[in-house]
Amino acid sequence: MKVRSEGAPFIAGGLILVLVAGLLGWPAVAALLALLTLSLLRFFRDPERVVPEGEGLMVAPADGRVVELGDGRFAIFMSLFDCHVNRSPVAGEVVDVVHTRGKFHPADKPQAKENERNLIVLKRGDEEIRVTQVAGLVARRIVCWAKPGDRMERGERIGMIVFGSRVEVEVFPGRWRFTVAQGDNVRAGETVVAREVRA
């Protein structure tokens, strides 16, 4: 299982605490800390995904549950149990990346619009698609690997959010037909969430 390097400090800290608890003769504490460390390994996992082929497809940018779905936008909530690596929903050029400081409300609530966030603007032909990584109640670190000028492929990794969060996507209303419903569970880079409407 591939694990992201961003998790190294957390995992190393967990292993040190397990060792200390063992040396102090606290087996129950050591066992609990070992389980926590294994959970961290799972949290920072970065699995390979089979990206669907075909024209006019948009894939989920994150693992999790669709918590918002409207005309030209949708949002996915990632729980602590979901993989937190974010992926580009479409192929396109990164034309802007903007980080905005904010609050840390629960990411599955409407108040999350006030939260700290990172906007990635993708240019696809004459269309701009806006992908926003949103921090949550526990998530305090947004990681973005995409930079202006980068050419992203559909399903390519663009970043991650550490410990529970949300990803939003905005598109031109009427350009895409969503193929998921609110409450659906999706997988980043694999689940087709929308199809382009052909003229």
KATA-V246894 format. One record per helix or strand of 2 or more residues. SS is the DSSP state (2 for helix, 1 for strand). FROM is the first residue (numbers start at 1). TO is the last residue. If there is no record, write none. Layout:
BEGIN
ss=SS from=FROM to=TO
ss=SS from=FROM to=TO
END
This chain:
BEGIN
ss=2 from=5 to=23
ss=2 from=27 to=43
ss=1 from=57 to=59
ss=1 from=64 to=70
ss=1 from=73 to=78
ss=1 from=85 to=87
ss=1 from=92 to=100
ss=2 from=110 to=114
ss=1 from=117 to=124
ss=1 from=127 to=134
ss=1 from=141 to=144
ss=1 from=151 to=152
ss=1 from=157 to=162
ss=1 from=165 to=170
ss=1 from=176 to=178
ss=1 from=185 to=186
ss=1 from=192 to=196
END
